[in-house]
Amino acid sequence: MTGFVRDGVCHTGPQDIGSHTVCVQMTDAFLDYSLQRGNDLVTPVPEYGFPGLKAGDRWCVCATRWLDAAEAGVAPPVVLDATHVRALQSVALADLQYHALQTA
């Protein structure tokens, strides 16, 4: 269900004002950080088909919010294959690569 358009990757379009283009694997640290910044990603919102997130879930986040979290030391790991190229308008490729999810 990841993605602004809920297609499993971070596809985006003109209606995605927040640029939800960085695919991440959620961590408790990022979920707490996001909640402190006023964005509750944990509580389900059934009327919007949002189940609420927990550590380990994958989700597309706003590129600028991800960058803020990286600067605060709580950036969640990035799933590069599902991250949209539009994220590079706000975040350097090297930063995304540095935080790339390590797979076995």
Secondary structure by P-SEA (a helix, b strand, c coil): cccccccccccccccccccccccccccaaaaaaaaaacccccccccccccccccccbbbbccaaaaaaaaaaccccccccccccccccccccaaaaaaaccccc
